[in-house]
Amino acid sequence: MITILVVEDTASEMQLIKSYLVAGGYNVITANTGKEGLRKT
């Protein structure tokens, strides 16, 4: 399964993006900042 990292500081937009990606069959990791995203990779 492909994993995608989504970095977005607006919770509602992050949830929307994550919902679309999960529905498309992707595993999604989320982060609120670029720094947090780098820690999760």
C-alpha positions in Angstrom: 0.0 0.0 0.0 1.2 3.5 -0.8 1.6 5.9 2.1 1.2 9.6 1.6 2.3 12.3 4.0 -0.2 15.3 4.2 1.1 18.5 5.8 -1.6 21.0 6.4 -2.2 23.4 9.3 -5.9 23.7 8.9 -7.7 20.8 10.6 -10.8 20.8 8.3 -8.7 20.9 5.1 -6.4 18.1 6.4 -9.4 15.9 7.2 -10.9 16.5 3.7 -7.7 15.7 2.0 -7.2 12.6 4.2 -10.7 11.4 3.5 -10.2 11.6 -0.3 -6.9 9.8 -0.1 -8.1 7.0 2.2 -11.2 6.5 0.0 -8.7 6.1 -2.9 -6.9 3.3 -1.1 -3.9 5.2 0.3 -2.4 5.0 3.8 -2.2 8.6 5.1 0.1 10.1 7.7 -0.8 13.7 8.7 1.2 16.5 10.2 0.4 20.1 11.1 3.8 21.6 10.3 6.6 20.9 7.9 8.9 20.2 10.9 6.4 17.6 12.3 6.1 16.1 8.9 9.9 15.6 8.6 9.9 13.9 12.0 7.3 11.4 10.8 9.3 10.3 7.7 
